[in-house]
């Protein structure tokens, strides 16, 4: 009999926690949408700043409105799809270090 009560209690607890988390997510989403709408209404910029990755193996998109960092071997920009120019080959002279 105790197992039945424990199972019912566990079911109710999990359902309650799920409802609280989902409700919080819905409220947060509504506030974010309202905030963006008010920001656009009152003239705040709706542009998203590009993500910048600090790595020597990255290069910037040539599109002036994008400037997304992409891997050097990428052929197209990950954000806007602009064709990226081929990477230039540079000959390197190696010197012995003693």
For each residue, the residues with C-beta under 8 A, 3 or more apart:
1: 4 5
2: 5 6
3: 6 7
4: 1 7 8
5: 1 2 8 9
6: 2 3 9 10
7: 3 4 10 11
8: 4 5 11 12
9: 5 6 12 13
10: 6 7 13 14
11: 7 8 14 15
12: 8 9 15 16
13: 9 10 16 17
14: 10 11 17 18
15: 11 12 18 19
16: 12 13 19 20
17: 13 14 20 21
18: 14 15 21 22
19: 15 16 22 23
20: 16 17 23 24
21: 17 18 24 25
22: 18 19 25 26
23: 19 20 26 27
24: 20 21 27 28
25: 21 22 28 29
26: 22 23 29 30
27: 23 24 30 31
28: 24 25 31 32
29: 25 26 32 33
30: 26 27 33 34
31: 27 28 34 35
32: 28 29 35 36
33: 29 30 36 37
34: 30 31 37 38
35: 31 32 38 39
36: 32 33 39 40 46
37: 33 34 40 41
38: 34 35 41 42
39: 35 36 42 44 46
40: 36 37 43 44 46
41: 37 38
42: 38 39
43: 40
44: 39 40
45:
46: 36 39 40
47:
48:
49:
50: 66 67 68 69 79
51: 68 69
52: 69
53: 58 69
54: 58
55: 58 69
56:
57: 71 72
58: 53 54 55 69 70 71 72
59: 69 70 71 72 84 87
60: 67 68 69 70
61: 66 67 68 69 70 77 79 80 82 84
62: 82 84 85
63: 66 67 77 80 82
64: 67
65: 80
66: 50 61 63 77 79 80 82
67: 50 60 61 63 64
68: 50 51 60 61 77 78 79 80
69: 50 51 52 53 55 58 59 60 61
70: 58 59 60 61 74 77 78 84
71: 57 58 59 74
72: 57 58 59 87
73: 87
74: 70 71 77 78 84
75: 83 84
76: 81 82 83 84
77: 61 63 66 68 70 74 80 81 82 84
78: 68 70 74
79: 50 61 66 68
80: 61 63 65 66 68 77
81: 76 77
82: 61 62 63 66 76 77
83: 75 76
84: 59 61 62 70 74 75 76 77
85: 62
86:
87: 59 72 73
88:
89:
90:
91:
92:
93:
94:
95:
96:
97:
98:
